[in-house]
Amino acid sequence: MTSIGLNQLKQYLEYLNLSGVEDVYISKRQLPDPAIRLAELEEAFRNCTKCELHQERDKFVYGEGNPQARMVLIGEGPGAEENATGKPFIGKAGQLLTKMLQAINIERDDVYITNVVKCRPPNNRNPLSSEVQSCLPYLDEQLEIISPQLLLLLGRVAAESLLELDQPLKSYRGQTHEYKGITTYVTYHPSALLRNPAWKKFAWVDLQKVRDHYQQLDV
Ligand code: URA
């Protein structure tokens, strides 16, 4: 049996889709176990109604990337483009995030990208703490399955939600934290960097630390 990488699988599925194929059945034996578990959970939760955010939802944005990633990136919540497509970080902020990763020699497909809340808060407001609490079990399950060695939290909402501290973002930076026993870095949310380009130099300091740590991880 030939084995293919996730990128090739994605390209092949896109090709099938363009050719008019809508349903593909894949034997569980041929997929890595974490991929199956994540896909099953996404399917199970995509009609979630645990909080009010489901009322204006188009798509539940579970997360995407390498199911066995060494690093998971966690943002705040889906925006308009993400809500429309079901994919995290694909709008302007997402494009900047992809560039930030490339600047530290990491491809988007190498990591797993998700958010604290999986449905778009109306008008991109910050998620309420009750909404975060409803949604966190999904994130915790994702982390348990992926079992990453590093987390990178993007912005204050992600930092506050996971680290349970109420401080300005800059005080989370420059040190590592721990979430569920996983070493955790915090940096600026790419949307904040789009609004305040002068902060990019600070984000670059954070990213270099993440890069150095990432390069030393077990493969
Ligand atoms: N901002 C986020 O926090 N997450 C996304 O997926 C997109 C924008």
Residues whose N, C-alpha, C, O or C-beta is under 5 A from the ligand:
A	BS01	URA	G75 E76 G77 P78 G79 E82 P88 F89 A93 N115
